[in-house]
Amino acid sequence: MKNEKVSQEMDLFGRYLTLWVTLCILVGVFIGKWVPAFPAFLSRFEYANVSIPVALLIWLMIYPMMLKIDFNSIVEATKKPKGLTITCVTNWLIKPFTMYLIAAFFLKVVFKVFISPELANEYLAGAVLLGAAPCTAMVFVWSHLTKGDPAYTVVQVAINDLILLFAFTPIVAFLLGVSDVVVPYKTLFLSVVLFVVIPLAGGYLSRKYIIQHKGISYFQTVFLKKFDQTTIMGLLLTLIIIFSFQGETILNNPVHIFLIAIPLILQTFFIFGIAYFWAKAWRLKDDIAAPAALIGASNFFELAVAVAISLFGLESGATLATVVGVLVEVPVMLTLVKIANNTQHWFKS
């Protein structure tokens, strides 16, 4: 039944989703290069390195998932420690260090003919910043697309955000050998409020109001179905905006962007594999296993970009590397979503 629901939701775009993603990326790059007034206008609506237009689209993507949360189930989620253990260990004891090793190997050894040692160090710094910041916002989208347990996903994200407050700075300082790492708390707290608190409150209030006035049957069979395609549409529009912001950068640095992307993509698949197969070994349900793996695979790129700019400057290689993380994230994560949906039968139903 669950696989049938997934296929129905993805029916409109699913068969050609790769094509739509590619088209949106190309449209975004085209706008960024030849209609620069558009991203310039949108960039005016930014606070603490968080784009408000992108935040609105993320709300559009997250809201359907938040509607499905029964708040009693959040309490129950805290009583199931295995998924939380996988997420926390993968994100904080494995991911930052494997990111450093994989990125260093490719940027300093494999690609040393193409990248100077100085630039390689800067790109490595950007990769480490990405690796030390697990996702806060977009993971709700990936969880929704894999039919993840929404209440459990909220708990996973909340715990990771709490750990991030204390672990991000020492991990980055240790791996990069710098002592002046400062977490931009405005970015962190604003992201948590925008991408967790507000959508969660909106979903709760909407759910409560609709059920009280229309009944649970109307809520489940009519109201929820109104949002079947909003996540995908929001995702595609977000791609256009993200790539419009970076159109000039992509066209000016195609070779280095390609080289930086390789270790970032390999790391993403590697981390997903560790968490996903660990969840399989522990015989978790697929609606907990998929979000647990996807949280670690994706990154809190707003935080990573903000720290890169503050530490190394706007024009630095570190900042470029964090931007590449933004560019590759959605296409790669959609691939992992597809893998998770195609392997749901591996887990308990």
VMD Tcl script that draws the C-alpha trace (Angstrom):
set ca {
  {0.00 0.00 0.00}
  {2.80 2.43 0.91}
  {4.65 1.84 -2.38}
  {1.39 2.43 -4.22}
  {0.93 5.78 -2.46}
  {4.49 6.81 -3.31}
  {4.02 5.97 -6.97}
  {0.72 7.87 -7.08}
  {2.26 11.02 -5.58}
  {5.23 10.89 -7.94}
  {3.07 9.96 -10.96}
  {2.81 13.42 -12.49}
  {6.52 14.17 -12.35}
  {8.08 10.88 -11.30}
  {8.66 9.33 -14.69}
  {10.40 12.43 -15.99}
  {11.58 13.96 -12.70}
  {15.22 13.96 -13.81}
  {14.19 15.93 -16.89}
  {12.25 18.52 -14.84}
  {15.16 18.91 -12.43}
  {17.60 19.37 -15.31}
  {15.35 21.92 -17.00}
  {14.95 23.90 -13.77}
  {18.72 23.92 -13.24}
  {19.28 25.18 -16.80}
  {16.55 27.81 -16.43}
  {18.12 28.97 -13.16}
  {21.59 29.24 -14.68}
  {20.17 31.07 -17.72}
  {18.38 33.58 -15.49}
  {21.47 34.09 -13.34}
  {23.63 34.80 -16.38}
  {21.33 36.74 -18.68}
  {18.66 38.15 -16.35}
  {20.81 39.07 -13.33}
  {18.24 41.60 -12.15}
  {16.03 38.71 -10.98}
  {18.47 37.15 -8.44}
  {19.68 40.66 -7.53}
  {16.10 41.58 -6.61}
  {15.55 38.38 -4.62}
  {18.85 38.81 -2.78}
  {17.44 41.99 -1.23}
  {15.10 39.73 0.76}
  {17.74 38.00 2.83}
  {18.50 38.03 6.52}
  {21.36 36.27 8.34}
  {22.33 34.50 5.10}
  {18.85 32.97 4.83}
  {16.91 33.73 1.64}
  {13.31 34.59 2.52}
  {11.96 33.60 -0.96}
  {13.63 30.20 -0.59}
  {12.26 29.94 2.95}
  {8.74 30.50 1.61}
  {9.19 27.72 -0.93}
  {10.57 25.42 1.74}
  {7.45 26.12 3.78}
  {5.44 25.07 0.74}
  {7.40 21.83 0.63}
  {7.35 21.11 4.37}
  {3.77 22.08 5.21}
  {2.14 18.88 3.83}
  {4.41 16.78 6.03}
  {3.74 18.85 9.14}
  {0.00 18.44 8.60}
  {0.39 14.70 9.11}
  {2.00 14.97 12.54}
  {-0.09 13.79 15.45}
  {1.65 15.50 18.36}
  {1.14 12.51 20.61}
  {3.42 10.60 18.24}
  {6.31 12.99 18.94}
  {6.39 11.76 22.52}
  {6.32 8.16 21.26}
  {9.20 8.88 18.86}
  {11.50 9.73 21.76}
  {10.95 6.21 23.08}
  {12.54 4.66 19.96}
  {16.26 5.35 20.34}
  {17.69 3.25 17.50}
  {16.90 5.69 14.68}
  {18.16 8.60 16.76}
  {21.36 6.72 17.57}
  {22.03 6.05 13.89}
  {21.46 9.68 12.98}
  {23.61 11.12 15.76}
  {26.54 8.71 15.43}
  {26.62 9.00 11.63}
  {26.34 12.78 11.63}
  {28.78 13.61 14.41}
  {31.24 10.73 14.83}
  {31.59 9.66 11.19}
  {30.51 12.25 8.63}
  {32.82 15.23 9.38}
  {35.90 13.00 9.42}
  {35.09 10.97 6.31}
  {34.27 14.23 4.52}
  {37.74 15.50 5.40}
  {39.45 12.29 4.26}
  {37.53 11.88 1.01}
  {37.80 15.56 0.05}
  {41.51 15.71 0.94}
  {42.24 12.60 -1.13}
  {40.56 13.94 -4.25}
  {41.43 17.63 -3.98}
  {45.06 17.20 -2.86}
  {46.03 13.92 -4.53}
  {43.80 12.92 -7.43}
  {43.23 16.47 -8.72}
  {46.60 18.01 -7.81}
  {47.40 18.55 -11.50}
  {44.33 20.76 -11.87}
  {44.16 22.47 -8.47}
  {46.94 24.41 -6.74}
  {47.80 23.40 -3.14}
  {46.48 26.73 -1.84}
  {43.13 26.34 -3.58}
  {42.92 22.69 -2.57}
  {43.19 23.74 1.08}
  {40.45 26.31 0.63}
  {38.15 23.84 -1.13}
  {38.85 21.30 1.61}
  {37.83 23.85 4.24}
  {34.51 24.39 2.48}
  {33.90 20.65 2.29}
  {34.58 20.28 6.03}
  {32.10 23.06 6.82}
  {29.46 21.16 4.85}
  {30.35 17.87 6.52}
  {30.01 19.30 10.01}
  {26.52 20.73 9.44}
  {23.71 18.17 9.00}
  {20.51 19.38 7.36}
  {17.72 21.24 9.15}
  {15.21 22.24 6.46}
  {15.32 20.16 3.30}
  {15.41 16.87 5.18}
  {11.68 17.34 5.81}
  {11.21 17.32 2.05}
  {13.27 14.15 1.59}
  {11.42 12.50 4.47}
  {8.08 13.47 2.93}
  {9.05 12.04 -0.45}
  {10.04 8.72 1.15}
  {6.88 8.63 3.30}
  {9.01 9.00 6.42}
  {7.48 9.16 9.86}
  {6.95 12.95 10.21}
  {6.97 13.00 14.01}
  {10.16 10.96 14.19}
  {11.82 13.20 11.60}
  {11.02 16.28 13.70}
  {12.66 14.67 16.73}
  {15.72 13.65 14.68}
  {16.16 17.17 13.34}
  {15.66 18.76 16.76}
  {18.30 16.57 18.41}
  {20.79 17.23 15.61}
  {20.24 20.96 15.95}
  {20.93 20.77 19.68}
  {24.14 18.82 19.10}
  {25.16 21.27 16.38}
  {25.15 24.11 18.92}
  {27.96 22.44 20.85}
  {29.77 20.17 18.38}
  {30.10 22.24 15.19}
  {32.79 24.65 16.40}
  {35.20 22.13 18.00}
  {34.90 19.70 15.06}
  {35.61 22.38 12.46}
  {38.41 23.86 14.57}
  {40.03 20.43 14.97}
  {39.82 19.43 11.30}
  {40.87 22.79 9.86}
  {43.36 23.77 12.53}
  {41.75 27.16 13.07}
  {40.79 28.69 16.37}
  {38.45 31.51 15.37}
  {35.44 29.50 14.21}
  {32.31 31.36 15.21}
  {28.87 29.85 14.74}
  {26.56 32.47 13.18}
  {23.82 31.99 15.72}
  {21.49 34.33 13.85}
  {21.59 31.98 10.87}
  {21.19 28.91 13.05}
  {18.31 30.16 15.16}
  {16.53 31.83 12.26}
  {16.72 28.61 10.26}
  {15.33 26.57 13.14}
  {12.46 29.02 13.59}
  {11.71 29.32 9.87}
  {12.10 25.67 8.91}
  {11.00 23.82 12.04}
  {9.01 25.96 14.49}
  {6.79 27.91 12.08}
  {5.87 25.00 9.74}
  {5.31 22.73 12.75}
  {3.03 25.28 14.41}
  {1.21 25.91 11.14}
  {0.66 22.22 10.56}
  {-0.56 21.68 14.11}
  {-3.03 24.59 14.05}
  {-4.33 23.68 10.59}
  {-4.76 20.04 11.54}
  {-6.56 20.92 14.76}
  {-8.89 23.46 13.09}
  {-9.83 21.26 10.12}
  {-10.49 18.17 12.24}
  {-12.58 20.14 14.71}
  {-14.73 21.77 12.02}
  {-14.74 19.19 9.22}
  {-13.89 15.92 10.88}
  {-10.99 13.49 10.59}
  {-12.40 11.82 7.47}
  {-12.51 15.12 5.53}
  {-9.01 15.98 6.75}
  {-7.49 12.68 5.59}
  {-9.40 12.11 2.33}
  {-9.91 15.66 1.04}
  {-7.76 18.29 2.74}
  {-4.45 16.41 2.67}
  {-4.91 15.50 -1.00}
  {-4.97 19.18 -1.92}
  {-1.23 19.24 -1.20}
  {-0.20 16.10 -3.08}
  {1.99 17.96 -5.59}
  {3.04 21.04 -3.63}
  {6.29 19.47 -2.41}
  {7.49 18.68 -5.92}
  {6.42 22.05 -7.31}
  {8.12 23.87 -4.44}
  {11.26 21.83 -5.01}
  {11.44 22.69 -8.71}
  {10.88 26.40 -8.06}
  {13.56 26.31 -5.36}
  {16.00 24.84 -7.88}
  {15.39 27.73 -10.25}
  {16.05 30.30 -7.52}
  {19.16 28.56 -6.14}
  {20.76 28.16 -9.54}
  {19.83 31.71 -10.59}
  {21.81 32.98 -7.60}
  {24.84 30.97 -8.74}
  {24.52 31.17 -12.55}
  {27.54 33.44 -13.01}
  {29.67 31.37 -10.62}
  {28.85 28.13 -12.45}
  {29.70 29.52 -15.88}
  {32.91 31.16 -14.67}
  {34.26 28.09 -12.80}
  {32.91 24.99 -14.60}
  {36.02 22.79 -14.27}
  {36.67 23.46 -10.59}
  {32.97 23.13 -9.75}
  {32.98 19.71 -11.42}
  {36.11 18.66 -9.51}
  {34.78 19.88 -6.16}
  {31.46 18.13 -6.79}
  {33.03 14.68 -7.15}
  {34.18 14.16 -3.52}
  {31.02 15.86 -2.21}
  {28.80 13.46 -4.18}
  {30.83 10.40 -3.20}
  {30.70 11.43 0.45}
  {26.93 11.89 0.25}
  {26.38 8.36 -1.10}
  {28.87 6.93 1.39}
  {27.20 8.49 4.43}
  {23.74 7.53 3.21}
  {24.94 3.95 2.75}
  {26.40 3.72 6.26}
  {23.21 4.93 7.96}
  {20.84 3.05 5.64}
  {22.52 -0.33 5.96}
  {22.93 0.20 9.69}
  {19.17 0.77 9.89}
  {18.63 -2.40 7.87}
  {20.89 -4.37 10.21}
  {18.90 -3.08 13.18}
  {15.63 -4.00 11.40}
  {14.10 -0.55 11.62}
  {10.96 0.42 9.74}
  {11.54 2.10 6.38}
  {9.76 5.29 7.53}
  {12.46 5.74 10.20}
  {15.41 4.29 8.26}
  {15.10 6.60 5.25}
  {14.98 9.92 7.17}
  {17.79 8.73 9.48}
  {20.03 8.19 6.47}
  {18.92 11.27 4.55}
  {19.57 13.71 7.43}
  {23.24 12.79 7.45}
  {23.51 12.77 3.67}
  {22.18 16.31 3.26}
  {23.75 19.49 4.61}
  {22.80 22.70 6.43}
  {24.23 24.74 3.58}
  {23.01 28.14 4.86}
  {25.17 27.65 7.94}
  {28.15 26.32 5.96}
  {28.08 29.22 3.49}
  {27.75 31.79 6.29}
  {30.74 30.38 8.21}
  {32.83 30.13 5.04}
  {32.22 33.79 4.25}
  {33.00 34.93 7.79}
  {36.19 32.83 8.05}
  {37.63 33.02 4.55}
  {35.80 35.76 2.65}
  {33.15 35.94 -0.03}
  {35.55 35.28 -2.92}
  {37.41 32.39 -1.24}
  {37.67 28.83 -2.47}
  {36.04 27.67 0.76}
  {32.94 29.70 0.00}
  {32.88 28.37 -3.57}
  {33.05 24.79 -2.24}
  {30.07 25.38 0.07}
  {28.16 26.82 -2.88}
  {28.95 23.68 -4.90}
  {27.44 21.75 -2.00}
  {24.25 23.72 -2.52}
  {24.27 23.04 -6.26}
  {24.72 19.27 -6.08}
  {22.49 18.64 -3.08}
  {19.04 18.52 -4.67}
  {19.84 16.29 -7.68}
  {21.87 13.90 -5.51}
  {19.30 13.78 -2.72}
  {16.52 13.06 -5.22}
  {18.58 10.09 -6.37}
  {18.85 8.85 -2.79}
  {15.10 9.36 -2.32}
  {14.53 7.15 -5.33}
  {16.87 4.49 -3.91}
  {15.06 4.60 -0.57}
  {11.65 4.28 -2.22}
  {12.82 1.36 -4.35}
  {14.22 -0.52 -1.35}
  {11.40 -0.10 1.16}
  {10.84 -3.84 1.04}
  {14.19 -4.33 2.81}
  {12.69 -3.06 6.04}
  {9.89 -3.96 8.40}
  {6.50 -2.70 7.26}
}
mol new
graphics top color blue
foreach p $ca { graphics top sphere $p radius 0.5 }
foreach p [lrange $ca 0 end-1] q [lrange $ca 1 end] { graphics top cylinder $p $q radius 0.2 }
display resetview
